[in-house]
Amino acid sequence: MGKKKPTGTTGHFRAAVLPEGQTAGDFVKVQFPHGKEEIEKFVFDRYVQAMNSGGPPLLTNVTQNPENHFDFTVTIPDGSEQYFDLAEFVLKARNGSPYAEVGGLISHRDVAGQLLTLVRNKSDHYAKPGAIPIGLLVYVTHYRFLPSEEAIRLVQHGLKTSPPIMQTVQFVTFRSQDVVHPRMLHPVDGDPLEGHAPETFQDRMYMKLDPSAFELISNPPSEV
């Protein structure tokens, strides 16, 4: 096992109707491995599965590379290779551990700024494009780090205005233990802000609720 890496809480709330007609709900947490390399393989395996579903495989010959190299090498449909690097997005905490912080309002622009900084730092680290294209996958292991739709659009706008070295930048969200949803951050078509100026989002805030604290409340049908 590689160096132990902290993870948070993410997953989905599941509601069901029992055979007796009663309803029940529970939170299904994504169980991440503990080591850095194991977490990256866990994420990337599910990303490859998502990309290869519904048609001919897009990514084959997946190889996890040693340290001080790009995280993965794959073969794409034209037979050439592509590198992939993974990066966890961790929202900065006001105090203490980011994984322990709860509640509070979150700024769309602040989240977008932190995510853009992560991508641009990676781009600066690569310095210049090489012969083999690079894809960057950004993922989260904690519900509070998930960007809002507005933050995602601001990041897309920022990367469109100042493109990174990477050929593609995608954000990976876990839908369940084995299912992820990749969202393209770069490149994207059209205007991500749909004509709005970035300053429009200056004072807009949102809140992330802890899904593990959700409860299903059902009322019995009223008698007529």
Disulfide bonds with the S-S distance in Angstrom:
none
